[in-house]
């Protein structure tokens, strides 16, 4: 399994949000809160499901609710992947 990057998160966010305009996720989104990106809890749940499919990392629902930024998501996924490898 490869390491997740911010660009991977950006790609997944765009796909899960159904955004036809990826400009909403352009630029430095590392520390931008999901709420500011217009990303709601349903879209985050979809993102978690997509991450499980692509990276084999399951994010519990209660943990998904605690995530605030794309950087937190990347760190969580990469940390979990490191523990399982």
Number of C-alpha atoms within 10 A of each C-alpha: 10 8 13 18 16 16 16 12 20 19 13 18 24 19 16 19 17 11 12 9 9 14 9 13 18 10 8 9 19 16 11 14 16 18 11 11 13 11 15 13 14 12 18 19 17 16 22 24 17 18 20 14 11 13 16 15 19 15 19 10 12 8 11 15 14 10 16 15 17 21 18 15 24 19 15 17 22 18 13 15 18 11 7 8 6
